[in-house]
């Protein structure tokens, strides 16, 4: 059995790594009658520089991609079209039994569209599986929301990371025999690499003390591509930099916007009075996976607009403020580690003041137990073969239909 796995942007790498590891384990223990799984890793190059891609492959022990498309940046239309053009001959050549896509980036939708439209007379259409299916922000102004909805409608197998995904797919009329509640592969990666991240020197490198600093990330176009919106967010945090160190590993596009908008003063020390200095927000280059995990785990508070970081802080029990008006990951709010702060300075300040006093979660979301990758591979193997389900691979129930 050949399974083609697509990654394109840094969140994809954390989600795909446990699937590749589970395939290796599956091949090691499979019964003699079970066909070996051959994984083919395709990197579209949506995130293409070393800080956004190469270091993550090294930190996660990911194999070098079998195929690199080298797409690079561009508008949503340009990037999606270019991925489709470059991916089609790869799919035609490889003829996989299954295509696995993860998350909600442009690479995910582009590759699914190509597979779904593969001419059946000339080539065998692969089974399409979407990992992290069913998440909904109910905000169709978000490009990621469009990617999620369309990918789920086209895919054959939908692997869900939290219970809300099952409810959403059921409400959209998706057949329950396509939906599998497997858990969260991003949390698989976190649990596997947490001990290694503890050995990171990131705290020493940035002169940070555990539980005394704030970690900030911003990358969504709606937050950083308009000056007034970015200014509101920075104003909502600026007061905090008087009493707390704020470390900001900034996406390259965000760094560019700061300069374009003339907002450098927020990132430079300045004197408040004769005796007191305002340290400013410390903007640094993007960090590798292990260094960032270390910084996130030891922060007093994380402020972000990232969906994945909402999940990771929930698993770590670190309080989080999400600078958005909605989230497609409601379990992070239900558990209590995450709070929506909106994008206005007043609401952000109020959320930060509340969360800075938060002392950690008491619960872990269901099936965030480090075994999501195993459940996914087991289900794929069962769907791609007519043989009896394999016993002994994974310690928990493999899948749970949404019906």
Secondary structure, DSSP 8 states (H G I E B T S, - for coil): -EEEEEE-SHHHHHHHHHHHHHHHHHHHH--TTS---EEEEEE--SS-SIIIIIHHHHHTT----SEE-------HHHHHHHHHHHHHHHHHHH--SEEEEESSSHHHHHHHHHHHT--TTTS---EEEEEEET---S-TTSHHHHHHHHHHHH-SEEEESSHHHHHHHHHTT--GGGEEE---HHHHHHHHHHHHHTT--HHHHTT--TTSEEEE----HHHHSSHHHHHHHHHHHHGGGGTSEEEEE--HHHHHHHHHTT-GGGGS-EESSSS-EE---EEE----HHHHHHHHHT-SEEEE--HHHHHHHHHHT--EEE-SS--S-THHHHHTSEEE--SSHHHHHHHHHHHTT----S---TT-SS-HHHHHHHHHHHHT--S---SSSSSS-S--B--
